[in-house]
């Protein structure tokens, strides 16, 4: 119930931002750009922030932004196939493995990939530091490309496993079935607020990498690349994106206090 109310508030705020840039009559006429994101990200503070940013950016560009959430791997498959207009939040290197996707510049914000575990688990700096304490069992969320790239290159397959969502990953960590869980920090922090993890001593042990994040559009929407880039650049320059960050944090904090 809490999550449903919070998501309703977030979506309502994004709708207000979008409506500020056009009348209902204009909104009804303009085309829609459908962007997808991972379910775990949409429900986080970053998800709220992304909604606000791209409701505004698309409004300035003359299109109606619609955000849909799926498991991260499915979101990739849909965008690669051109079934949707693009992906709202992927790492800067994402396009190297997805040639039909065009990266929007500049980056809207950066995100931290963090390693979570118990205080007794030793973790060094960066991705290589994850294996500092011998041969840890490390898990990540399916479809998170950066984790797949880095962990796959650094560790043998026997030490790496994949889960479909952060809740399952943290649950297995709490049960000591794995040693470390690596994911975007805002996704995990929200997951740790769930009642089942109230007594767990799981902590963020290290920020393994801070990565600039970008929106990507399918090549069939290449005509939107330049106007979206111009809109984002203007929003960064005038402080709009920072204002939306504060609004997203305030919304999340307010929902937590009320419920």
RAKA-V855716 format. One record per run of one state. SS is the DSSP state (2 for helix, 1 for strand, 0 for the rest). FROM is the first residue (numbers start at 1). TO is the last residue. If there is no record, write none. Layout:
ss=SS from=FROM to=TO
ss=SS from=FROM to=TO
This chain:
ss=0 from=1 to=1
ss=2 from=2 to=19
ss=0 from=20 to=23
ss=2 from=24 to=29
ss=0 from=30 to=31
ss=1 from=32 to=38
ss=2 from=39 to=42
ss=0 from=43 to=44
ss=2 from=45 to=61
ss=0 from=62 to=63
ss=1 from=64 to=70
ss=0 from=71 to=71
ss=2 from=72 to=80
ss=0 from=81 to=85
ss=1 from=86 to=91
ss=0 from=92 to=93
ss=2 from=94 to=96
ss=0 from=97 to=100
ss=1 from=101 to=103
ss=0 from=104 to=108
ss=1 from=109 to=117
ss=0 from=118 to=127
ss=2 from=128 to=131
ss=0 from=132 to=137
ss=1 from=138 to=141
ss=0 from=142 to=144
ss=2 from=145 to=154
ss=0 from=155 to=156
ss=2 from=157 to=159
ss=1 from=160 to=163
ss=0 from=164 to=165
ss=2 from=166 to=174
ss=0 from=175 to=179
ss=1 from=180 to=184
ss=2 from=185 to=192
ss=0 from=193 to=194
ss=2 from=195 to=197
ss=0 from=198 to=202
ss=1 from=203 to=218
ss=2 from=219 to=221
ss=0 from=222 to=222
ss=2 from=223 to=237
ss=0 from=238 to=239
ss=2 from=240 to=258
ss=0 from=259 to=259
